[in-house]
């Protein structure tokens, strides 16, 4: 089958490279002559990077490294210098467009690329396109045609008619600055400075060790520019950013403005289909989102991967095109809507609070969205404490319960305040820090969970309230991320013997977990304190006196369990409440588990895979030796670290 690809940009070259490796006969048609270099730089989500790197693995002759710089932090500030957001994000890549196009050219033999071909129209026979006619008079015959010719797609117009674009309400000036000092200082960080009184912002990201891509977004209703000469663009930009900090002006002065351009941003509603007969669209030709999400490049690469996968899975062409639309449309609609929401917030900054601002560069994969879950739900009210050793020892049971019964369970986590202070705490076995040290060392041996008591000797905590309040602050941002944060706090405490009542340790865990540190700090000193007191009140009302304490409730029946419990006991409670409850099956492949969990103890891995501890050690050591996972070594046993997470 011969595939004619119209457009030699990122979408066209990627789908061409994928099809070429599947032995398709391909021709990539590009309107420009020579390697196209339009555009300055862009952001690519890690999924797009992974797809491209997989292409390199298929062809061992490709030695060019992936261009660009990794970006894994986001910082949002006001022109005054006030920090609004500061957080770790899933890794993105900031790449100069010219370098990436040059890289993609290395993935496709040059003989399959025809330059100087600007699309004109299709030639049809019996309602099927049989050839693409180009404006230079050349014709390319084929069996399948892929429109990858960008947001102003002539292919899209030829099969669906004129596109109804939304009006341009935000403009963007984009440039590249050479400033090694700033690039080094802000390495790995996407920095955005945005006004909270009018629609104007400035963002910058290092794209190499010496260069930064920068952009100024602005509401043209405030001020606009007609001329696009270097001098006019520079003067306009500096005038608009008078009240912005000095680093912004330094970046502007580091750009010659020779390649700086104005982008009139716009999008269009989702198409009813991405194909017509044997012609299919990918990338911006198929869907166009506003630049606030920076999802365009990743979407183009994902389109290419999904389309080629379906074309090589034994499907008919029509079936493959239909499935391609079905797989991609939900993500696309969500991203278009997110872009519009971010645009409206940008144009009306006073309408939202700092805590309501969304992070750009969010690439949501909705493969797990299958509509409302109608399964029977058991409410689980879990009273815990960050420093509770028994709460740490039951981690294998709780995690496996979520693996096997997740869709039947609705967890709610409350903090119980285990240690108000040593003056207000006493138990049969622990009355002072040294007692806790001995108890933890004994528990590590009994329960086969790595746990070090040294912290109670070297840097004893005086209260568990600070990390408890911190957990409530994390919950206010995102309940799921709060659980990642709580796990990380416990790892720092039980394995790395760090005092998690100290603010520097708390913020370390918060940043590593992906929380917005700026908001986290505001909530920690504000509403999180009130929320923690509410937890303590509920704890007293429900007569919770030890940790962990878990209430399982279904309809009008509640069962209470306290202290250490076996997995069989938890299953017994679940089956008592819902006798016909069925387990979920999960993939017990070691790497599949490390895609789910950032960290696992040896006992957890053995428990999840239903193997002996010695077998688990052998498998985990083999994975470690072969560089598939990493590990943190503790005196009482290692913690195995996934490499699937940043």
C-alpha positions, 0 to 999 in steps of 0.5 A, a space after each residue: 500500500 502506498 501512503 502519500 503524506 501531505 506535510 513534512 512537519 512534525 506530524 508528517 515526518 513522525 507518521 512517515 517514520 512509523 510507517 516506513 518501519 512497518 514496510 509501507 511505501 511512503 512519500 512525504 510531500 513538503 511545500 518548502 525546500 530544504 529542512 523547514 525551520 518555521 517556528 522557534 521552539 515548543 514543549 513536548 510531553 514525555 509521552 511524545 519523547 518516549 514515542 520518538 525514542 522508541 523509533 530510535 530503538 527500532 533503527 540502531 543506525 540512528 545516533 543523533 541524541 534527542 534534542 532539547 532540555 528537560 523541564 520538570 518544574 513550573 513556577 508562576 509569579 506576579 510581576 511584583 515577584 510574589 510566588 503563586 505556584 512552585 511545583 514539580 511537573 511530569 517531565 516535558 522537553 523544550 526543543 528548538 523546532 529546527 533541531 527537532 525537524 533535523 532530528 526527524 529527517 534522520 529517521 526517514 530516508 531522504 529519498 522518500 521526501 519530496 520538497 517544493 510541493 504545496 498541496 492544491 487538490 485531490 484527484 478522485 475516481 469512484 469517490 476515492 482519492 487516487 492522487 494529490 495534485 500540487 501547485 507546482 504541477 506535480 502529481 503523486 498517486 497513492 492508495 491512502 492520503 494523510 493530511 499533516 499540513 498544520 492548523 491552516 490545513 488545505 487538506 482539511 478544507 478540501 474534504 470538509 470545507 472551510 474551517 470555522 475558527 474561533 476569533 483571535 482573543 490572545 496574541 503571542 510573540 515568541 522568540 529565542 534569546 541567547 543568555 547562558 547565565 539566565 539559562 543556567 540559573 533557570 535550568 529545568 524550569 518553566 517560569 511564567 510571570 502573569 499579571 493579576 489585573 490584565 491579560 498579559 504574561 511572559 514565560 521562558 524556558 531554557 531550550 539549550 545550555 545557552 538559549 531560552 525560548 520566551 513568549 509574551 501573551 497579551 490581550 490585543 484589546 489592551 494594546 496591539 501591534 501592526 508592524 512585525 519588523 524586529 525593531 517594532 516587535 522589540 519596542 512593543 514587547 519592552 513597552 508592554 512589560 515595563 512593570 515586569 522584573 529585570 530578568 524579563 528585560 534581560 531576556 528581551 535584550 538578549 534576542 536579536 528579534 530577527 526570527 521573532 514572530 507574532 502568533 494570532 492564536 485560535 482554535 476550532 471545535 472538534 471535527 465530526 470525523 478525522 477522515 473522509 474515504 481514504 483521506 485522514 488527518 493528523 496533528 493540527 490538521 485534525 484538531 487545533 488547541 490554543 497554545 496555553 496547553 502546549 499539547 500540539 506537538 505531543 498530540 501530533 506524535 500520539 496521533 501518528 502512533 495510534 493511527 499506525 498501530 491501528 493500520 497494522 493491526 489487521 483492520 480495514 482502512 475505514 475501520 482503522 480510521 474510525 477507531 483512530 477517531 474514537 481513541 483520540 477524540 476524548 483527549 482532544 475535546 478535553 484539551 481544547 476545552 482546557 485551552 479555552 478555560 485557560 484563555 478565559 482565565 488569562 483574559 479575566 485574571 480578577 475572576 479567579 483566585 490564586 488557588 484556582 489557577 490551573 497549571 499549563 503543560 498538563 497532558 491528560 490521558 483519558 484512557 481510564 475514563 469509562 463512564 460512571 462506576 456503578 459497582 457497589 462501594 464500601 466507604 473506608 474511613 481510615 484514621 492514621 498518623 504520619 509517624 505511626 509505625 503500624 500504619 507503615 507495616 500495613 502498607 502491603 495489605 492496603 496497597 494490595 487491597 486497592 489493587 484487587 478491590 479498588 473499584 469497590 472502595 471509597 477511601 477517606 483519610 483522616 489524621 488522628 494526632 498520635 503525638 501531640 507532644 511527649 508531655 501529652 503522650 504515654 503508652 504501655 511500651 513507649 513513653 520517651 523517644 528512646 522507647 520508640 527507637 527500640 520499638 521500631 527496630 523490633 517491629 522491623 524484624 517482626 513484620 519484615 518491613 524496613 524501618 530505622 529507629 535512629 531518628 528517635 535518637 539522632 533527631 527525635 520528633 516532638 510532635 506528629 502535628 506538623 506532618 499531619 497538618 501538612 497532609 491536610 494541606 496536600 489534601 486540599 490540592 489533590 487527594 491522590 497527590 496527598 497519598 503520594 505525599 504521605 507515602 514519601 513522608 513515611 519513606 523519609 522517616 522510616 528509611 532515611 531517618 529524617 525528622 518529618 516534623 521539620 518544615 524543610 523535610 516536609 517541603 522536600 516531600 511536598 515538592 517531590 510528590 508534585 504539590 504546588 509549594 507556594 499554595 501548600 505553604 499558604 494552606 499549611 498556615 491557614 485552612 489546613 490547621 482548621 481541617 486537622 482540628 476537625 479530624 481530631 474532633 471526629 476522632 474523639 467522637 468516634 472513640 478512636 484511641 489507637 492507630 491505624 483504625 479503619 471503619 468499613 461501612 456499606 449501607 447501614 452496616 459498619 465494621 471497625 478494625 484497629 491495629 495490625 491486621 492480616 490481609 485475610 482479615 481485611 478480605 473477610 470484612 469486605 466479603 461480610 459487607 458484600 458477599 458477592 464482591 469480585 476481585 479485580 485482576 491486575 498485571 503481576 509483571 514486575 515492570 507493570 507493578 513499577 509503572 503503578 508504584 514509585 516505590 516498593 519494599 521487598 515484602 510489598 513486591 513479594 506480596 503483590 506477586 504472590 512469591 516468596 521473599 527470596 524469589 522477590 529478592 532474586 527478581 528485584 536484584 536482577 531488575 536492578 543489575 539490568 538498570 530497570 529499577 533503582 534502590 535506596 539501601 537501608 540497614 533494615 532492607 532496601 526500598 526499590 525505586 521505579 524508573 517510570 516516574 520522574 
